[in-house]
Amino acid sequence: YPAAPFERFSHLDFSGYLKLTMVRAPVRRFLSAYSNRVDYYRELSAEALGDDHLGNGIIPNPSIHEFIDGLSKYRNASGSIRLHTEPLKVFLGSDPSFYDQIFNIRKIDQFDKVVSDWIGDSFSTPHLQTGGEKIDVSELSVGELKKIRKFYEEDYELFGEYFE
C-alpha cells in the first residue's frame, strides 16, 4: 500500500468528503510495529539488513529493548521500519480539526458503522497485520516508555485525547 505524508495532499479540496481516521496510542502502535515487522517478518535480520548496516552498532533481530535503544539506527537502516514507526502526524497532518471524526482503534466497530451509514452498505475494516508475539507495555522499563513517548510527543499533543 502506498503511504504518503499528509502534507503531500494538504493542498487538495476535501470539502464534501467525509474525513475519518483511526488512531492507536503511540506506545501500543510502536510495540505492534516491532512485533509484526521485526519479530514476525524479520525485517531486521542480518539478511534483510545487508552488510552495509551490520557492524554499525546494529544488532540483527534485536530484542524489543535493543530495538528501543537503537531506534534511530534501525529507522535509518530500514525503510519499512521507518514507515511503520513514523509519528501519526506524518500521515494525519498537524490539525485534528481537519477530520470529521477521529476514532481510537479500539472503537473500530463505531468507525465501521459510520462508514456503513455513509456508503449505504455494510462495511468492515479488515485486520491485515496480525503476525508476531504481542508485547505488553508492562515489559518495558520506565526509561524505555519515556523514550517512546518522547519520540511521539507531538502525536500525544495533537491526538492524545483519542488514545484513551
DSSP file with accessible surface (Angstrom, degrees, kcal/mol):
  #  RESIDUE AA STRUCTURE BP1 BP2  ACC     N-H-->O    O-->H-N    N-H-->O    O-->H-N    TCO  KAPPA ALPHA  PHI   PSI    X-CA   Y-CA   Z-CA
    1    1 A Y              0   0  188      0, 0.0     2,-0.7     0, 0.0     0, 0.0   0.000 360.0 360.0 360.0 138.8    0.0    0.0    0.0
    2    2 A P        -     0   0  133      0, 0.0     2,-0.5     0, 0.0     0, 0.0  -0.700 360.0-168.4 -82.8 118.5    1.3    3.4   -0.8
    3    3 A A        +     0   0   44     -2,-0.7    88,-0.0     0, 0.0    80,-0.0  -0.918   9.8 179.9-105.5 131.2    1.7    5.5    2.3
    4    4 A A        -     0   0   19     -2,-0.5     5,-0.1    87,-0.1     0, 0.0  -0.973  34.5 -96.1-132.3 147.7    2.4    9.2    1.8
    5    5 A P    >   -     0   0   64      0, 0.0     3,-1.4     0, 0.0     4,-0.4  -0.315  33.3-124.1 -59.5 142.3    2.9   12.1    4.1
    6    6 A F  G >> S+     0   0   32     84,-3.3     3,-2.5     1,-0.3     4,-0.7   0.877 107.3  65.7 -54.8 -41.9   -0.2   14.1    4.7
    7    7 A E  G >4 S+     0   0  114     83,-0.4     3,-0.6     1,-0.3     4,-0.4   0.771  87.4  70.1 -58.0 -23.8    1.4   17.3    3.6
    8    8 A R  G <4 S+     0   0  166     -3,-1.4    -1,-0.3     1,-0.2    -2,-0.2   0.778 111.6  30.2 -64.4 -23.9    1.6   15.9    0.1
    9    9 A F  G X4 S+     0   0   83     -3,-2.5     3,-1.9    -4,-0.4    -1,-0.2   0.368  88.2 103.9-114.4   1.9   -2.2   16.1   -0.2
   10   10 A S  T << S+     0   0   60     -4,-0.7    -2,-0.1    -3,-0.6    -3,-0.1   0.718  75.3  60.4 -65.2 -19.0   -2.9   19.2    2.0
   11   11 A H  T 3  S+     0   0  146     -4,-0.4    -1,-0.3    -3,-0.1     2,-0.1   0.617  85.4  99.7 -82.6 -11.8   -3.4   21.5   -0.9
   12   12 A L  S <  S-     0   0   82     -3,-1.9     2,-0.7     1,-0.1    -3,-0.0  -0.388  79.5-115.0 -76.8 154.7   -6.4   19.4   -2.2
   13   13 A D        +     0   0  122      1,-0.1    -1,-0.1    -2,-0.1    -2,-0.1  -0.797  34.2 173.0 -92.0 113.2  -10.0   20.4   -1.6
   14   14 A F    >   +     0   0   62     -2,-0.7     3,-1.9     3,-0.1    -1,-0.1   0.228  29.5 134.2-104.1  11.7  -11.7   17.8    0.6
   15   15 A S  T 3  S+     0   0   78      1,-0.3     3,-0.1     3,-0.0    -2,-0.0  -0.364  70.3  28.4 -63.6 140.7  -14.9   19.7    1.1
   16   16 A G  T 3  S+     0   0   76      1,-0.3     2,-0.3    -2,-0.0    -1,-0.3   0.345 100.6 107.2  89.1  -7.6  -17.9   17.4    0.6
   17   17 A Y  S <  S-     0   0  153     -3,-1.9     2,-0.6     2,-0.0    -1,-0.3  -0.794  74.6-121.2-101.0 148.4  -16.0   14.4    1.7
   18   18 A L        -     0   0   46     -2,-0.3     2,-0.7    -3,-0.1    81,-0.1  -0.786  29.5-157.1 -84.1 121.6  -16.3   12.5    4.9
   19   19 A K        +     0   0   39     -2,-0.6    81,-2.4    79,-0.1    82,-1.5  -0.893  22.9 161.3-110.5 106.2  -12.9   12.7    6.6
   20   20 A L  E     +a  101   0A  36     -2,-0.7     2,-0.3    80,-0.2    82,-0.2  -0.888  11.2 178.4-120.3 152.5  -12.4    9.9    9.1
   21   21 A T  E     -a  102   0A  18     80,-1.4    82,-2.6    -2,-0.3     2,-0.4  -0.979  18.4-141.1-148.9 161.5   -9.3    8.5   10.6
   22   22 A M  E     -a  103   0A  44     -2,-0.3     2,-0.3    80,-0.2    82,-0.2  -0.970  20.0-168.6-122.7 137.4   -8.4    5.9   13.2
   23   23 A V  E     -a  104   0A   3     80,-3.1    82,-2.7    -2,-0.4     2,-0.4  -0.879   9.7-157.8-125.5 159.3   -5.6    6.2   15.7
   24   24 A R        -     0   0   84     -2,-0.3   139,-0.1    80,-0.2    64,-0.1  -0.990  40.5 -91.9-133.3 141.4   -3.8    4.0   18.1
   25   25 A A     >  -     0   0   19     -2,-0.4     4,-2.8   138,-0.3     5,-0.2  -0.269  40.5-123.7 -52.9 131.9   -1.9    5.0   21.2
   26   26 A P  H  > S+     0   0    0      0, 0.0     4,-2.9     0, 0.0     5,-0.2   0.840 107.2  51.1 -53.1 -40.8    1.8    5.5   20.1
   27   27 A V  H  > S+     0   0    7      2,-0.2     4,-2.5     1,-0.2     5,-0.2   0.950 114.4  44.0 -65.1 -44.5    3.3    3.1   22.6
   28   28 A R  H  > S+     0   0  106      2,-0.2     4,-2.2     1,-0.2    -1,-0.2   0.900 114.4  50.1 -64.9 -40.0    0.9    0.3   21.6
   29   29 A R  H  X S+     0   0   40     -4,-2.8     4,-2.4     2,-0.2    -2,-0.2   0.917 110.8  50.1 -63.6 -42.1    1.4    1.2   17.9
   30   30 A F  H  X S+     0   0    0     -4,-2.9     4,-2.4    -5,-0.2    -2,-0.2   0.934 111.2  47.9 -61.7 -46.9    5.2    1.1   18.4
   31   31 A L  H  X S+     0   0    6     -4,-2.5     4,-2.7     1,-0.2    -1,-0.2   0.885 111.5  51.2 -63.5 -37.4    5.0   -2.3   20.1
   32   32 A S  H  X S+     0   0   32     -4,-2.2     4,-2.7     2,-0.2     5,-0.3   0.908 108.3  51.5 -65.6 -42.1    2.8   -3.6   17.4
   33   33 A A  H  X>S+     0   0   10     -4,-2.4     4,-2.6     2,-0.2     5,-0.8   0.926 111.7  47.5 -61.1 -43.3    5.2   -2.4   14.7
   34   34 A Y  I  X>S+     0   0   20     -4,-2.4     5,-2.4     3,-0.2     4,-1.5   0.963 113.1  48.0 -61.4 -50.8    8.0   -4.2   16.5
   35   35 A S  I  <>S+     0   0    2     -4,-2.7     5,-2.0     3,-0.2    98,-0.3   0.908 122.0  34.1 -56.9 -44.7    6.0   -7.4   16.9
   36   36 A N  I  <>S+     0   0    7     -4,-2.7     5,-2.3     3,-0.2    -2,-0.2   0.951 128.1  30.4 -80.4 -52.1    4.9   -7.5   13.3
   37   37 A R  I  <5S+     0   0   31     -4,-2.6     6,-2.6    -5,-0.3     7,-0.2   0.887 132.3  27.3 -80.6 -39.1    7.8   -6.1   11.3
   38   38 A V  I  <<S+     0   0    1     -4,-1.5     4,-0.4    -5,-0.8     6,-0.4   0.925 130.9  31.5 -89.8 -52.1   10.8   -7.1   13.4
   39   39 A D  I   <S+     0   0   43     -5,-2.4    -3,-0.2     2,-0.1    -4,-0.2   0.959 131.1  28.5 -74.1 -50.4    9.6  -10.3   15.2
   40   40 A Y  I   <S+     0   0  129     -5,-2.0    -3,-0.2    -6,-0.3    -4,-0.2   0.956 131.7  30.6 -81.3 -52.1    7.3  -11.8   12.6
   41   41 A Y  S   <S-     0   0  108     -5,-2.3    -1,-0.2    90,-0.2    -3,-0.2   0.543  92.7-137.7 -87.7  -8.0    8.6  -10.6    9.3
   42   42 A R    >   +     0   0  119     -4,-0.4     3,-1.6    -6,-0.2     6,-0.3   0.870  41.8 160.7  55.9  42.6   12.2  -10.4   10.4
   43   43 A E  T 3  S+     0   0   37     -6,-2.6    -5,-0.2     1,-0.3    38,-0.1   0.575  73.0  49.7 -73.1  -6.6   12.8   -7.1    8.6
   44   44 A L  T 3  S+     0   0    0     -6,-0.4    17,-2.7    -7,-0.2    -1,-0.3  -0.010  81.9 126.9-118.4  29.2   15.9   -6.5   10.8
   45   45 A S  S <> S-     0   0   11     -3,-1.6     4,-2.7    15,-0.3     5,-0.3  -0.358  77.6-105.4 -74.7 164.9   17.5   -9.9   10.2
   46   46 A A  H  > S+     0   0   34      1,-0.2     4,-2.3     2,-0.2     7,-0.1   0.910 123.4  50.8 -57.9 -39.4   21.1  -10.0    9.1
   47   47 A E  H  4 S+     0   0  163      1,-0.2    -1,-0.2     2,-0.2     4,-0.1   0.911 112.3  45.1 -65.7 -43.4   19.9  -11.0    5.6
   48   48 A A  H  4 S+     0   0   61     -6,-0.3    -1,-0.2     1,-0.2    -2,-0.2   0.871 115.5  46.9 -69.8 -37.1   17.4   -8.1    5.4
   49   49 A L  H  < S-     0   0   10     -4,-2.7     4,-0.4    29,-0.1    -2,-0.2   0.878  96.9-156.8 -72.8 -39.2   19.8   -5.5    6.8
   50   50 A G    >X  -     0   0   26     -4,-2.3     3,-1.3    -5,-0.3     4,-1.0   0.072  37.4 -66.8  78.5 166.2   22.7   -6.5    4.5
   51   51 A D  T 34 S+     0   0  146      1,-0.3    -1,-0.2     2,-0.2     3,-0.1   0.773 124.1  70.3 -62.7 -28.2   26.4   -5.9    5.0
   52   52 A D  T 34 S+     0   0  141      1,-0.2    -1,-0.3    -3,-0.2    -2,-0.1   0.814 108.5  33.9 -60.8 -30.8   26.0   -2.1    4.7
   53   53 A H  T X4 S+     0   0   60     -3,-1.3     3,-1.0    -4,-0.4     5,-0.4   0.621  95.6  96.1-104.2 -15.7   24.2   -1.9    8.0
   54   54 A L  T 3< S+     0   0   49     -4,-1.0     5,-0.1     1,-0.2    -8,-0.0  -0.487  83.5  28.3 -76.8 144.7   25.8   -4.6   10.1
   55   55 A G  T 3  S+     0   0   71      3,-0.7    -1,-0.2    -2,-0.2     4,-0.1   0.405  88.4 102.8  89.7  -3.7   28.6   -3.6   12.4
   56   56 A N  S <  S-     0   0  103     -3,-1.0     3,-0.1     2,-0.1    -2,-0.1  -0.113 116.0 -76.4-100.0  35.9   27.4   -0.1   12.9
   57   57 A G  S    S+     0   0   52      1,-0.3     2,-0.6    16,-0.0    -3,-0.1   0.559  97.1 134.1  81.8   7.8   26.0   -0.8   16.3
   58   58 A I        -     0   0   14     -5,-0.4    -3,-0.7    15,-0.1    -1,-0.3  -0.826  43.3-156.2 -95.9 124.6   23.1   -2.6   14.8
   59   59 A I        -     0   0   78     -2,-0.6    11,-0.1    -3,-0.1    -5,-0.0  -0.881  20.7-124.8 -98.8 120.4   22.2   -5.9   16.2
   60   60 A P  S    S+     0   0   48      0, 0.0   -15,-0.3     0, 0.0   -14,-0.0  -0.332  91.3  10.1 -62.6 149.8   20.2   -8.2   13.8
   61   61 A N  S    S-     0   0   68    -17,-2.7   -16,-0.1     1,-0.1     6,-0.0   0.927  94.2-159.0  46.4  56.6   16.9   -9.4   15.1
   62   62 A P        -     0   0    0      0, 0.0    -1,-0.1     0, 0.0   -18,-0.1  -0.250  14.9-115.8 -66.9 150.9   17.0   -7.1   18.1
   63   63 A S     >  -     0   0   45      1,-0.1     4,-2.8     4,-0.0     5,-0.2  -0.332  39.7 -99.0 -69.0 167.2   15.0   -7.7   21.3
   64   64 A I  H  > S+     0   0   10      1,-0.2     4,-2.4     2,-0.2     5,-0.2   0.895 127.4  52.0 -58.2 -35.9   12.4   -5.0   22.0
   65   65 A H  H  > S+     0   0   78      2,-0.2     4,-2.3     1,-0.2    -1,-0.2   0.916 111.0  45.2 -68.8 -42.4   14.9   -3.5   24.4
   66   66 A E  H  > S+     0   0   75      2,-0.2     4,-2.3     1,-0.2    -2,-0.2   0.880 112.0  54.2 -66.9 -37.0   17.7   -3.4   21.9
   67   67 A F  H  < S+     0   0    1     -4,-2.8     7,-0.2     2,-0.2    -2,-0.2   0.929 110.2  45.0 -62.9 -46.1   15.2   -2.0   19.3
   68   68 A I  H >< S+     0   0    3     -4,-2.4     3,-1.3     1,-0.2     4,-0.2   0.935 113.2  51.2 -63.7 -44.2   14.2    0.9   21.5
   69   69 A D  H 3< S+     0   0  129     -4,-2.3     3,-0.2     1,-0.3    -2,-0.2   0.884 121.2  32.5 -61.7 -38.6   17.8    1.6   22.5
   70   70 A G  T >X S+     0   0   11     -4,-2.3     4,-2.4     1,-0.2     3,-0.5   0.055  79.2 131.9-107.4  26.5   18.9    1.7   18.8
   71   71 A L  H <> S+     0   0   10     -3,-1.3     4,-2.8     1,-0.3     5,-0.2   0.870  71.6  49.5 -49.4 -49.2   15.7    3.1   17.3
   72   72 A S  H 3> S+     0   0   79     -4,-0.2     4,-2.0     1,-0.2    -1,-0.3   0.909 112.4  48.9 -62.4 -37.9   17.3    5.8   15.2
   73   73 A K  H <> S+     0   0   97     -3,-0.5     4,-1.6     2,-0.2    -1,-0.2   0.916 112.9  46.8 -66.4 -42.3   19.8    3.4   13.8
   74   74 A Y  H  X S+     0   0    3     -4,-2.4     4,-1.4    -7,-0.2     8,-0.3   0.893 111.0  52.0 -68.6 -36.8   17.1    0.8   12.9
   75   75 A R  H  < S+     0   0   33     -4,-2.8     7,-0.4    -5,-0.3    -1,-0.2   0.890 111.8  47.2 -65.3 -36.9   14.9    3.5   11.3
   76   76 A N  H  < S+     0   0  121     -4,-2.0    -1,-0.2    -5,-0.2    -2,-0.2   0.806 112.1  51.0 -72.4 -27.8   17.9    4.6    9.2
   77   77 A A  H  < S+     0   0   16     -4,-1.6     2,-0.4     1,-0.2    -2,-0.2   0.721 114.1  40.2 -83.5 -21.6   18.7    1.0    8.2
   78   78 A S     X  -     0   0   17     -4,-1.4     4,-2.5     1,-0.1    -1,-0.2  -0.958  55.1-161.1-139.1 119.7   15.2    0.0    7.1
   79   79 A G  H  > S+     0   0   42     -2,-0.4     4,-2.7     1,-0.2     5,-0.2   0.866  98.8  52.6 -61.2 -38.0   12.6    2.0    5.1
   80   80 A S  H  > S+     0   0   32      2,-0.2     4,-2.6     1,-0.2    -1,-0.2   0.922 109.4  47.8 -66.2 -43.1    9.9   -0.3    6.3
   81   81 A I  H  > S+     0   0    3      2,-0.2     4,-1.1    -7,-0.2    -2,-0.2   0.930 112.5  50.1 -64.0 -42.0   10.8    0.1    9.9
   82   82 A R  H >X S+     0   0   90     -4,-2.5     3,-0.8    -7,-0.4     4,-0.7   0.952 111.7  48.5 -59.8 -48.5   10.9    3.9    9.4
   83   83 A L  H >< S+     0   0   51     -4,-2.7     3,-0.9     1,-0.2    -2,-0.2   0.933 112.6  47.2 -57.4 -46.8    7.5    3.8    7.8
   84   84 A H  H 3< S+     0   0   36     -4,-2.6    -1,-0.2     1,-0.2    -2,-0.2   0.587 116.9  43.0 -77.8  -9.9    5.9    1.7   10.5
   85   85 A T  H << S+     0   0    1     -4,-1.1    -1,-0.2    -3,-0.8    -2,-0.2   0.346  82.9 124.9-113.9   4.8    7.4    3.8   13.3
   86   86 A E  S << S-     0   0   44     -3,-0.9     5,-0.1    -4,-0.7    66,-0.0  -0.300  72.0 -98.2 -60.1 146.4    6.7    7.2   11.8
   87   87 A P    >>  -     0   0   17      0, 0.0     3,-1.4     0, 0.0     4,-0.6  -0.306  29.8-116.5 -61.3 150.0    4.7    9.6   14.0
   88   88 A L  H >> S+     0   0   13      1,-0.3     4,-2.8     2,-0.2     3,-1.2   0.856 111.0  68.9 -55.7 -37.3    1.0    9.7   13.2
   89   89 A K  H 3> S+     0   0   58      1,-0.3     4,-1.8     2,-0.2    -1,-0.3   0.789  88.9  64.6 -58.7 -25.7    1.3   13.4   12.3
   90   90 A V  H <4 S+     0   0   37     -3,-1.4   -84,-3.3     1,-0.2   -83,-0.4   0.920 117.2  26.0 -61.9 -39.6    3.3   12.4    9.3
   91   91 A F  H << S+     0   0   54     -3,-1.2    -2,-0.2    -4,-0.6    -1,-0.2   0.731 131.3  38.3 -96.5 -26.3    0.2   10.7    7.8
   92   92 A L  H  < S-     0   0   17     -4,-2.8     3,-0.4     1,-0.3    -3,-0.2   0.510 101.3-130.3-104.6  -8.5   -2.6   12.6    9.5
   93   93 A G     <  -     0   0    0     -4,-1.8    -1,-0.3    -5,-0.4    -2,-0.1  -0.240  30.0 -77.2  83.6-176.4   -1.2   16.1    9.5
   94   94 A S  S    S+     0   0   67      1,-0.1    -1,-0.2    -4,-0.1    -5,-0.1   0.210 106.9  75.7-109.7  13.8   -1.0   18.5   12.3
   95   95 A D    >   -     0   0   88     -3,-0.4     3,-2.3     1,-0.1     4,-0.3  -0.816  51.0-174.5-130.7  93.8   -4.6   19.7   12.5
   96   96 A P  G >  S+     0   0   29      0, 0.0     3,-1.6     0, 0.0    -1,-0.1   0.783  82.4  71.4 -57.5 -24.3   -7.0   17.2   14.1
   97   97 A S  G 3  S+     0   0   92      1,-0.3    -2,-0.0     3,-0.0     0, 0.0   0.651  78.7  77.8 -70.2 -10.6   -9.9   19.5   13.2
   98   98 A F  G <  S+     0   0   54     -3,-2.3    -1,-0.3     2,-0.0     2,-0.3   0.851  85.9  75.7 -60.0 -33.0   -9.4   18.6    9.5
   99   99 A Y  S <  S-     0   0   28     -3,-1.6   -79,-0.2    -4,-0.3     3,-0.2  -0.586  71.3-148.8 -88.2 141.9  -11.2   15.3   10.3
  100  100 A D  S    S+     0   0   84    -81,-2.4     2,-0.3     1,-0.3   -80,-0.2   0.862  89.2   3.2 -70.7 -37.7  -15.0   15.0   10.8
  101  101 A Q  E     -a   20   0A  86    -82,-1.5   -80,-1.4     2,-0.0     2,-0.4  -0.987  61.4-158.5-149.3 144.4  -14.3   12.2   13.3
  102  102 A I  E     -a   21   0A  20     -2,-0.3     2,-0.4   -82,-0.2   -80,-0.2  -0.991  17.4-163.4-122.1 129.7  -11.3   10.5   14.8
  103  103 A F  E     -a   22   0A  10    -82,-2.6   -80,-3.1    -2,-0.4     2,-0.3  -0.902  20.2-126.4-116.0 141.7  -11.7    7.0   16.2
  104  104 A N  E >   -a   23   0A   7     -2,-0.4     3,-2.9   -82,-0.2   -80,-0.2  -0.630  31.8-119.6 -75.2 141.5   -9.5    5.1   18.6
  105  105 A I  G >  S+     0   0   65    -82,-2.7     3,-1.2     1,-0.3    -1,-0.1   0.785 113.3  66.8 -57.6 -24.9   -8.7    1.7   17.0
  106  106 A R  G 3  S+     0   0  148      1,-0.3    -1,-0.3   -83,-0.2     3,-0.2   0.631  97.8  54.6 -70.5 -12.5  -10.4    0.0   20.0
  107  107 A K  G X>  +     0   0   70     -3,-2.9     4,-1.7     1,-0.2     3,-0.8  -0.169  66.4 133.4-110.6  39.0  -13.6    1.6   18.7
  108  108 A I  H <>  +     0   0   56     -3,-1.2     4,-2.9     1,-0.3    17,-0.2   0.819  66.3  62.2 -60.4 -30.5  -13.3    0.1   15.2
  109  109 A D  H 3> S+     0   0  108     -3,-0.2     4,-1.9     1,-0.2    -1,-0.3   0.895 103.7  48.7 -64.3 -36.6  -16.9   -1.1   15.3
  110  110 A Q  H <> S+     0   0   94     -3,-0.8     4,-2.2     2,-0.2    -1,-0.2   0.903 110.8  50.6 -68.8 -40.5  -18.0    2.6   15.6
  111  111 A F  H  X S+     0   0   28     -4,-1.7     4,-2.5     1,-0.2     5,-0.2   0.949 109.9  50.2 -58.6 -49.7  -15.8    3.5   12.7
  112  112 A D  H  X S+     0   0   20     -4,-2.9     4,-2.9     1,-0.2    -2,-0.2   0.877 109.3  51.9 -59.1 -38.0  -17.3    0.7   10.6
  113  113 A K  H  X S+     0   0  122     -4,-1.9     4,-2.9     2,-0.2     5,-0.2   0.928 109.1  49.0 -66.3 -43.6  -20.8    1.9   11.5
  114  114 A V  H  X S+     0   0   31     -4,-2.2     4,-2.3     2,-0.2    -2,-0.2   0.935 114.5  45.5 -61.7 -44.4  -20.1    5.4   10.4
  115  115 A V  H  X S+     0   0   22     -4,-2.5     4,-2.7     2,-0.2     5,-0.3   0.936 112.6  51.1 -64.8 -44.4  -18.6    4.2    7.1
  116  116 A S  H  X>S+     0   0   21     -4,-2.9     4,-1.6     1,-0.2     5,-1.3   0.925 112.0  46.8 -57.9 -46.3  -21.5    1.8    6.6
  117  117 A D  H  <5S+     0   0  104     -4,-2.9    -1,-0.2     1,-0.2    -2,-0.2   0.899 112.7  50.4 -62.5 -40.5  -24.0    4.6    7.1
  118  118 A W  H  <5S+     0   0  155     -4,-2.3    -2,-0.2    -5,-0.2    -1,-0.2   0.907 118.7  35.7 -66.7 -41.8  -22.1    6.9    4.8
  119  119 A I  H  <5S-     0   0   93     -4,-2.7    -1,-0.2     2,-0.3    -2,-0.2   0.601 103.6-126.2 -90.2 -12.4  -21.9    4.4    1.9
  120  120 A G  T  <5S+     0   0   70     -4,-1.6     2,-0.3    -5,-0.3    -3,-0.2   0.785  79.9  81.4  73.7  27.6  -25.3    2.8    2.5
  121  121 A D  S   <S-     0   0  111     -5,-1.3    -2,-0.3    -6,-0.2    -1,-0.3  -0.972  91.1 -79.4-154.7 162.7  -23.9   -0.7    2.6
  122  122 A S        -     0   0  103     -2,-0.3     2,-0.4    -3,-0.1    -9,-0.1  -0.404  46.8-174.6 -71.4 144.8  -22.2   -2.9    5.2
  123  123 A F        -     0   0   76    -11,-0.2     2,-0.4    -2,-0.1    -7,-0.2  -0.999  11.2-176.0-140.9 138.8  -18.5   -2.2    5.8
  124  124 A S        -     0   0   91     -2,-0.4   -15,-0.1    -9,-0.1    -2,-0.0  -0.977  26.8-127.7-138.4 123.4  -15.9   -4.0    7.9
  125  125 A T        -     0   0   34     -2,-0.4     2,-0.1   -17,-0.2   -13,-0.1  -0.537  30.5-127.0 -69.2 124.9  -12.4   -2.8    8.4
  126  126 A P        -     0   0   84      0, 0.0     2,-0.7     0, 0.0    -1,-0.1  -0.449   6.9-141.8 -72.8 147.3  -10.0   -5.7    7.6
  127  127 A H        +     0   0  154      1,-0.1     3,-0.1    -2,-0.1    -2,-0.0  -0.902  33.6 163.5-108.1  99.9   -7.4   -6.6   10.2
  128  128 A L        +     0   0  132     -2,-0.7     2,-0.9     1,-0.2     3,-0.2   0.805  53.7  56.9 -94.5 -35.2   -4.4   -7.4    8.0
  129  129 A Q        +     0   0   72      1,-0.2    -1,-0.2     2,-0.0   -93,-0.1  -0.790  54.7 134.8-107.3  95.1   -1.3   -7.4   10.1
  130  130 A T        +     0   0   83     -2,-0.9    -1,-0.2    -3,-0.1     2,-0.1   0.461  34.7 113.5-117.6  -4.2   -1.7   -9.9   13.0
  131  131 A G        +     0   0   11     -3,-0.2   -91,-0.3     2,-0.0   -90,-0.2  -0.386  48.3  56.6 -76.4 148.5    1.6  -11.8   13.0
  132  132 A G  S    S-     0   0   20    -93,-0.1     2,-0.2   -92,-0.1   -96,-0.2  -0.032  87.7 -71.9 112.4 146.5    4.2  -11.5   15.8
  133  133 A E        -     0   0  142    -98,-0.3     2,-0.2     1,-0.1   -94,-0.1  -0.505  53.5-118.4 -70.5 131.8    4.2  -12.1   19.5
  134  134 A K        -     0   0  129     -2,-0.2     2,-0.5   -99,-0.1    -1,-0.1  -0.510  24.1-152.6 -75.2 138.9    2.3   -9.5   21.4
  135  135 A I        -     0   0   29     -2,-0.2     2,-0.3  -107,-0.1  -100,-0.1  -0.949   8.5-138.7-114.5 129.6    4.3   -7.4   23.9
  136  136 A D    >   -     0   0   86     -2,-0.5     3,-2.2     1,-0.1     4,-0.2  -0.637  18.4-124.5 -86.9 144.6    2.7   -5.8   26.9
  137  137 A V  G >  S+     0   0   35      1,-0.3     3,-2.2    -2,-0.3    -1,-0.1   0.824 108.2  70.6 -54.6 -31.5    3.6   -2.3   27.9
  138  138 A S  G 3  S+     0   0   96      1,-0.3    -1,-0.3    -3,-0.0    -3,-0.0   0.676  85.3  68.2 -64.0 -15.1    4.5   -3.7   31.4
  139  139 A E  G <  S+     0   0   99     -3,-2.2     2,-0.3     2,-0.1    -1,-0.3   0.573  87.5  85.6 -79.6  -8.7    7.5   -5.4   29.8
  140  140 A L  S <  S-     0   0   15     -3,-2.2     2,-0.1    -4,-0.2   -75,-0.0  -0.681  79.5-121.4 -95.8 149.1    9.1   -2.0   29.2
  141  141 A S     >  -     0   0   59     -2,-0.3     4,-2.4     1,-0.1     5,-0.2  -0.358  29.8-107.5 -77.0 165.6   11.2   -0.1   31.7
  142  142 A V  H  > S+     0   0  103      1,-0.2     4,-2.4     2,-0.2     5,-0.2   0.915 122.3  51.8 -59.0 -41.8   10.2    3.4   32.8
  143  143 A G  H  > S+     0   0   46      1,-0.2     4,-2.1     2,-0.2    -1,-0.2   0.886 108.4  50.0 -64.2 -39.7   13.1    4.8   30.7
  144  144 A E  H  > S+     0   0   30      2,-0.2     4,-2.3     1,-0.2    -1,-0.2   0.916 110.6  49.7 -65.7 -43.0   12.0    2.9   27.6
  145  145 A L  H  X S+     0   0   43     -4,-2.4     4,-2.9     1,-0.2     5,-0.2   0.919 110.4  51.0 -60.6 -42.3    8.5    4.2   27.9
  146  146 A K  H  X S+     0   0  146     -4,-2.4     4,-2.5     1,-0.2    -1,-0.2   0.896 108.9  51.3 -62.0 -41.7    9.8    7.7   28.3
  147  147 A K  H  X S+     0   0   85     -4,-2.1     4,-2.1     2,-0.2    -1,-0.2   0.925 112.7  44.7 -63.1 -44.4   12.0    7.4   25.2
  148  148 A I  H  X S+     0   0    2     -4,-2.3     4,-1.8     2,-0.2    -2,-0.2   0.940 114.1  49.3 -65.7 -46.1    9.0    6.1   23.1
  149  149 A R  H  < S+     0   0  128     -4,-2.9     7,-0.2     1,-0.2    -2,-0.2   0.896 110.4  51.2 -61.4 -37.7    6.7    8.8   24.5
  150  150 A K  H >< S+     0   0  136     -4,-2.5     3,-1.4    -5,-0.2     4,-0.3   0.915 107.4  52.9 -64.8 -42.2    9.3   11.5   23.7
  151  151 A F  H 3< S+     0   0   71     -4,-2.1     3,-0.3     1,-0.3    -1,-0.2   0.870 118.1  36.7 -60.7 -37.3    9.6   10.3   20.2
  152  152 A Y  T >X S+     0   0    1     -4,-1.8     4,-2.0     1,-0.2     3,-0.6   0.099  80.3 125.6-103.2  23.1    5.9   10.6   19.7
  153  153 A E  H <> S+     0   0   84     -3,-1.4     4,-2.0     1,-0.3    -1,-0.2   0.868  72.9  49.4 -52.3 -45.4    5.5   13.7   21.8
  154  154 A E  H 3> S+     0   0   92     -3,-0.3     4,-2.8    -4,-0.3    -1,-0.3   0.868 107.1  55.6 -66.5 -34.7    3.7   15.7   19.1
  155  155 A D  H <> S+     0   0    1     -3,-0.6     4,-3.2     2,-0.2     5,-0.4   0.907 107.3  49.8 -62.0 -40.8    1.3   12.9   18.4
  156  156 A Y  H  X S+     0   0   50     -4,-2.0     4,-1.3    -7,-0.2    -2,-0.2   0.904 113.2  46.8 -63.9 -39.5    0.3   12.9   22.1
  157  157 A E  H  < S+     0   0  138     -4,-2.0    -2,-0.2    -5,-0.2    -1,-0.2   0.912 121.4  35.9 -67.6 -42.2   -0.2   16.7   21.9
  158  158 A L  H  < S+     0   0   38     -4,-2.8    -2,-0.2    -5,-0.1    -3,-0.2   0.900 137.8  12.2 -78.7 -44.6   -2.2   16.5   18.7
  159  159 A F  H >< S+     0   0    0     -4,-3.2     3,-2.4    -5,-0.2     4,-0.4   0.306  86.4 116.0-121.3   7.9   -4.2   13.3   19.1
  160  160 A G  G >X  +     0   0   26     -4,-1.3     3,-1.6    -5,-0.4     4,-0.6   0.802  69.8  64.1 -54.0 -35.6   -3.8   12.4   22.7
  161  161 A E  G 34 S+     0   0  154      1,-0.3    -1,-0.3    -5,-0.2     3,-0.2   0.731 103.2  50.7 -64.3 -16.2   -7.5   12.8   23.6
  162  162 A Y  G <4 S+     0   0   61     -3,-2.4    -1,-0.3     1,-0.2    -2,-0.2   0.504  92.3  74.9 -96.9  -5.9   -8.3    9.9   21.2
  163  163 A F  T <4        0   0   14     -3,-1.6  -138,-0.3    -4,-0.4    -1,-0.2   0.744 360.0 360.0 -80.0 -23.8   -5.7    7.5   22.6
  164  164 A E     <        0   0  143     -4,-0.6    -3,-0.1    -3,-0.2  -139,-0.1   0.998 360.0 360.0  50.6 360.0   -7.7    6.6   25.8
